[in-house]
Amino acid sequence: MDRANFTFRNIGPRKKKIIYFISTGDTCRSPMAASYVRRLLAEAEIDTFDVRAAGVLTVTGLRASQEARQIMESQEINLNTHRSSQLSPEMIRRADLILGMTPYHVQKAIRISEEARGKTFLLQEYTRGGGKNVQIQDPMGCTLEVFNRRFKEIRQGCDRLMKSTFITKHAPAAAVSAISTATPKAASSAKAATKAKPPTKKAAASMTKAASQKASAKKATSKKVTTKKVTTKKIATKTATTKKAATKKAAAEGDASKKASTSKQTASKNGGAKSKTSKKAATKTSKTESSSVRSRKRTKSSSTKSKSTAKTTAKRSV
């Protein structure tokens, strides 16, 4: 490589293309990918890229996991200085390319900022690798063997990325040819990842403790979910019972109202019949009284007439 020409081509300020590797917590996959690509670029003497890592659901300042640091040490890459960062709208705005490990990371980046749309992709999908399986799953809480498998997937994707148009288009022409030699070198050293030294007693104890804490947290979460489900079921049962009681009460009130209405109608009917009977009885009584008066009048008239006849007869006799 002609270093003189390389130096000449890079005179003056140059805006570096920013690449973000994103994962969930920014403690395993994204720092491994970012640090590995930085090493490949350094080996090819390409300084036109700024490679960074971030998490879509994390807090700032977390260290890389013990397993991730151990695997990258086998690659002669030091992750001890890595600290997690939460992906922000400003990071997305400044980024030229964002590569996630699972569809969740891509979707989350777009939710954080619409500017992520069109420049955020899956690592395996963007580099046309991985076949049907384009996801690189989270190894957090798993064994070192699982971490090795995940790094192998990341390494393969990053090797292909180095040959992608995005890299070759923005790399100095004299440095592009170095990419083909940088990748095999990194790949040969990467074989040590599958033969990583077994963890020390201290590291093993730390890993066991972390796994135990994660299991306890998972158990506590499961217990909370179960409790919540039981509470929800109780509330649903109580609501159903209340609803049933309300329905029963409404039905009882309806029956009572119906009975009252029926009683009222019956009373009204009976009252009408009674009033009619009373009226008839009154009419009958009135007729009887009229008949009695007429009878007394006739009797009186007969009596008066008899007296008058007797009186006339007496006078005649005298």
ABEGO torsion letter per residue (X at the ends): XBAAAAAAAABEBBBBBBBBBBBAAGABAAAAAAAAAAAAAAAAGBAABBBBBBBABBBBGBBBBAAAAAAAAAAGBBAAABBBBBBBAAAAAABABBBBABAAAAAAAAAABAAABGABBBAAAAAGBGEABABBBBABGBBAAAAAAAAAAAAAAAAAAAABAAAAAABBAAAAAAAAAAAAAAAAAAAAAAABBBBBAAAAAAAAAAAAAAAAAAAAAAAAAAAAAAAAAAAAAAAAAAAAAAAAAAAAAAAAAAAAAAAAAAAAAAAAAAAAAAAAAAAAAAAAAAAAAAAAAAAAAAAAAAAAAAAAAAAAAX
